[in-house]
Amino acid sequence: DITGLLRSESQQLAGHSWIDPEVAELELLASDARSRAYHGFVRIETTNADDDVISIRLRGHSADALGLELLSSHDIAPWDVRWESGPVDAASADGPLSLSDDLPFRPFELTIGLPSAWSVELHREAVTTILKNFIQRYRGFHAYAQHL
């Protein structure tokens, strides 16, 4: 949600269903996700929290059911993190996970919430670090998942 970083109003697209989207941007993304069989979706948001804490939410991936960590506090260091969770097997009717039935496997949705008071440089550093560590673990999970 780059609009938060620019101190503008967000369109709040995260809550919209992607199955039959009313917003043109989501229609394009949904079409691309179906044709390319996305593994997952990453959303970076800005938060208005007064503290310097990064919020992380990962939902929809089968690694949750296996009890595997695709992201840990060590991957977020040196920043403080607030973990958000929801039901592991809940079917999602909102956001990109509403496309789960149209994809060959169950995708994940990773949401990273960064304080809007942070500088662009700090946002860039945090996002780069978190995504690099997440992708390494995710690729490792897929490389060795047959042994679980």
PyMOL commands that set and color helices and strands:
alter all, ss='L'
color gray80, all
select helices_A, chain A and resi 2-5+13-15+24-36+62-66+73-76+96-102+120-147
alter helices_A, ss='H'
color red, helices_A
select strands_A, chain A and resi 40-47+53-59+80-84+108-115
alter strands_A, ss='S'
color yellow, strands_A
deselect
rebuild
show_as cartoon
